Amino acid sequence: MAIAVIDIGKTNAKLALVDLAQLAEIAVRRTPNEVVRAAPYPHFDVERLWTFILDSLRDLAREAQIEAISITTHGATGVLLAADGSLALPILDYEHTGIEDTRAAYEKLRPPFAESGTPPLATGLNLGAQFYWQQQSFPAAWAEVTSLLMYAQYWGFRLTGHQVSEATSLGCHTDLWAPADGTFSSMVGRLGWTRLFPPMAKAADRLGTLLPAIAERTGLPATTPVHVGIHDSNASLLPHLLARRAPFAVLSTGTWVISLAVGARTIALDPARDTLINVNALGQPTPSARFMGGRENAILGEELPPTNPAAIERVLGRGLMYLPAAQQGSGPFPHNAGRWTGDGTPAEQRAALSFYLALMAATCLDLIGADGPTIIEGPFAANTEFASMLRAATGRDVIIEAAGTGTSIGAALLAGDANLKPGGETISDPGSSWSAYAAAWREAVGALGAT
């Protein structure tokens, strides 16, 4: 059974054909997810993405029979629709700094952390802050808004003509959702937005079938079902949620490195350190924390070559470190400016960078009370130094499970069943020099006054 998955990340987008029998991507098309830096504000080039989606569906339909379509997208993104289904305003890039213009007023309106599980985040990382800024800054356009859609459900609407709301995206640090109650937050009612959200549906529900024009454009049968769709980190979590027993944690890596703890130890979350409550595909509140690990890796490591065993040993012996953080405004150390503790060769810097990213991830796992094994998803699963340092820093099993996991596989599971079994490669304890390095890094971070 082949499922076509529309998978839109903050940096790149892809359309993957997933074979559920193999739990594998059998064909993929990719494109950058570009931001248009033009009036009225930086926004996503959705028409370019739409053309990419339709062209890719057409091409992949020639390679295999597509049984269904599923969707997964990054969070912190919402869509303002007018009555005719067009955009009332462009889809805002959540990194736009102009949103800070209404921050003071918004902070007086947002629900408390105890209700929403949402920490106060910079720029537009709280989706409610985006909507409020757009409402205040473009009142005439806002007056034309008849629907507020989450990003994954927007693409489903374009394919089927049907509009719904869905909890994994609504529960992703938006201020719009109360995870414990499974309802919209009190702020949504106070601002009069409740009427703008379509009815709720589950991520795995069938949204509808293809519009006739879409079927003709792609060559797919008009009866092809489209499923509601899911927030990308929760897509990564879903295969493990279905296959594993708690407790465990999943580290979803990409532009963001997001830690999600299932069966976590009871611990008070600290909203000042970018911890939050996500809502998983089964509707369950899930403690989470994150930092922009992929972005930091790009900032710090773009010019660095691969490391080597000798360089790794020198770093462990000399203690070359990077201290947080290269990307401010989010993560467990949002106000700290990053720095190197000394000089090193490019290969040594590469090793120390991998260690830094792992130690940031371990910090996130600690902050949410993660217990049991940690499964690494996404690009960082291929980084041996990252995995080994994570094992040393947490003292718990770390598992690399490349097959049958990831955002596209998780999203495909919304459309069909698969034979899911826990597996993967368990990383062995790398030794005392690694755990000593982790302890020294934590001490150095503490000396900075970082919290």
ABEGO torsion letter per residue (X at the ends): XBBBBBBBBAABBBBBBBBAAAGBBABBBBBBBBBBBBOABBBBBAAAAAAAAAAAAAAAAAABBBABBBBBBBBGBBBBBBAAGBBABBBBBAABAAAAAAAAAAAAABBBAAAAGBBBBBEAABAAAAAAAAAAABAAAAAABABBBBAAAAAAAAAAGBBBBBAAAAABGAGABBAAAGBBBAAAAAAGAAAABBBBBBAABBAEBBBAAAAAAAGBBAABBBBAEBBAAAAAAAAAAAABBOBBBBBBBEABBBBBBBGBBBBBBBAAAGBBBBBBAAGBBBBBBBBBAAAAAAAAAAABBBBBAAAAAAAAAAGBBBBOBABBGBEABAABBBBBABBBBAAAAAAAAAAAAAAAAAAAAAAAGBBEBBBBBEAAAABAAAAAAAAAAAGBBBBBBABGBEAAAAAAAAABBBBBBBBEBBBBBAEAAAAAAAAAAAAAAAAAGBX
